[in-house]
Amino acid sequence: MSDSPDYRAGFRTQTEEIENERLPVDGAFPAWLTGDLVGNGPGRFEAGETELRHWFDPFAMLRRFRIEDGTVTYANRFVESRDYAFAREHGGVRTPFPGTPPDRPLWTRVRQLLGGTFPDNPVIGVQRFGDEVAAITESPTALTVDLDTLETTGRIDLTEGLDSDLTLAHVHYDRDADAFFNLGVSYGRETVYTLFTRPGDGGAPTPLTRLRFDEAPYVHSFALTDRYVVVTVNAFGLDPARLLRGTVTRETFLDAFQPLDAPLRFLVLDRSTGERVATATAPPAFVYHHANAYERDGEVVVDLVAFDDERAVTGLELSNLRRDDPDLPRGDLCRYAVPLNGGEAAREVLHRGPVEFPVINYRAVNGERHRYVYLAETDGGSSLPTDIAKVDAESGTVRRWRESGTHPGEPLFVPAPDGDDEDDGVLLSVVLDPEADRSSLVCLDAETFTELGRARLPHRLPYGFHGQFYGPRVPGRSMA
């Protein structure tokens, strides 16, 4: 492995926590941009002497950028989960992580299985519940934090009131109803996904329907239109028997992940009642993230990032991502036309990857016809993105922002006040500079991709996953 500064810096532990520090700013952030950008992602890649194996395993570190009157104040802090406390105090893995088995005796692992003990390390994203913000993953547990200090303040059981064991980390927000849409999931003799709504303040959920499968497909996110919920059921999932045996053999979710004898499926559900309107299929593919969906002439158009096979999951082992020549899965931005009378969904490639983290002007066009999709794009030789791309889904043109030797994160869109066009606003991205051993928050004009401002952090952040921007004009979600 090379010792030169490169993308591996994104997969290296950062132990320093900053309480609240005003960052030096080059250029200028727009005067209208006010609020908190709250991101989530890996912070520590070891549990004592145990090296964590998969990108989804490391311990969660929140990073918060408070933007006001052109100033940026930064804080970062580990989420005080039980998993993190156990690793700090005992030097091991408490519960089964996606790619790393627990460092516990057999009888403890069996007890965890029988008692339904899941990891509570919330490393994927954040969600707002009324006045509280919580770090979340696909665990039933969300951990609330104080946005001023990032101190962990409490726990929320996301499955309370549901006949489910887990929920998805990607939810949708309906600002007109002040309600969230999400899916719960249970694996057993059959796999059941439960579509439900929850009030924006985090109140009790209302189940709408239960989707039953003989196999155990994996679903990471879904799409929402004005009238429908579109559940994209991957052609890949779990071998439940192998996962069960893993309690004894120390095999993990990663070991049990496999192709299914099934196509990619689109389940179109009425968003008011949960009634199934249509089922359509397409050749096998794997999907983490949807960009958007909308209704058009007897069909639903679904834009998403599609991978060819299970390497979308298995290829994210840290040993592969840290290689000189990583064998990376390639996701393409694809459009599926899903007929409302069922049958085959036609696929069109809008932009060849590798790309991920699709983002739109969520507040303006989620569920409606959109024109622009913003993505993190990788241009060879790296495990991490090298560009931010803006794909015009109408004309097919692509605009890019790149800075040599750096790795931009998810490009989060924040709309400008009283903007007339879909791309009136800014993109916020945390950019890793391995050679400088530090990260920066970069603000781009979303229309022109001109860099407006840059706030320089005092240290390097490991590459993150998902964030949200919460401000006076964006009280709910700004991406799915």
Secondary structure, DSSP 8 states (H G I E B T S, - for coil): ---SSSGGGGGS------S-EE--EEE---TT--EEEEEEEEEE-EETTEE--BTT-SEEEEEEEEEETTEEEEEEEE---HHHHHHHHHSS--S--SSS--SS-HHHHHHHHHHT-------SEEEEETTEEEEE-SSSEEEEE-TTT--EEEEEETTTTSS-SEE-S--EEETTTTEEEEEEEE-SSSEEEEEEEEETT----EEEEEEEESSEE-----EE-SSEEEEEE-SEEE-HHHHHHHHHH---HHHHEEE-SS-EEEEEEETTT--EEEEEEES--EEEEEEEEEEETTEEEEEEEEESSTHHHHTTBHHHHTSSS------EEEEEEEETT-EE-EEEEEE-SSEEEEE--HHHHTTS---EEEEEE--SS-SS--EEEEEETTT--EEEEE-TT-EE---EEEE-TT--STT-EEEEEEEEETTTTEEEEEEEETTT--EEEEEE-SS-------EEEEBTTB-S-S--
